[in-house]
Amino acid sequence: MRKIELDIVALSHSVTQSHNYAVVLGEHGGSRRLPIVIGSFEAQAIAVAMERMTPNRPLTHDLFKNTLETFHIDLKEVIINNLLDGIFYARLICLKDGELIEIDSRTSDALAMAVRFSCPIYTYEFILDAAGVVLEESEEEEEVEAEERTQPKGKTASLSSYSIDALNKMLDEMLAEENYERAAEIRDEIRRRGEIS
C-alpha cells in the first residue's frame, strides 16, 4: 500500500467535543485534511514539542524519547495505519541495530513522538477516503490567515509593558507551573524584541 505523507497543520479546541482538541493533518503537497480528536494532555504534549519549549521536568513523551535514545532506538516514522469505528490506530516504526521494530500506539501519542523525533507521519489512501476532507481554495486561504492570527493582539500588548528581565522571570514561572500556552505567549514577546533565538 502506498504511504501518503502528512504534516501537522493545526491544533485547536474540538468543535464537537468541548474537553478535547483536534489535530489537523494535511496531505503533504495536497489539499486533503485529516482531523483527529485528541485529549488535552496529548494536545499539550504536541504543542510543547512544536513550540520547542523545555519544561522543568520531562513530560511523559519526553521520557519515552529519552528512553528510546538511551537504548539507541531511532523513531524513523509514524504510520496512521487503520480506522475502525471512528478510532484511528497508529504504529511507531523504529530502527535498532539495523532491525525495524513496529510498536502499536494511540495516534495522539504517536504524533507527540513524531514531533519530538522530527520524523515523517504517514497514512494510507483508504483512511483519507474515509475520514479526510478536501479544502476548497478559499478554505486554504482562510487556513493560512488563521495561522497568521494565532497570537491574540491583546495578550501581546499586555506583555509589551514588561521589561525583558520581568518577562524572563514570568517565563520561568509559567514553565514551572506547566502553563505552556502562556509561556509560549511570553516567549513570543521576548523573541519579538530580539532577546532570544
Summary of the structure (lengths in Angstrom):
residues: 197
radius of gyration: 18.3
end to end distance: 41.5
largest distance: 55.3
contacts: 549
relative contact order: 0.15
helix: 43%
strand: 30%
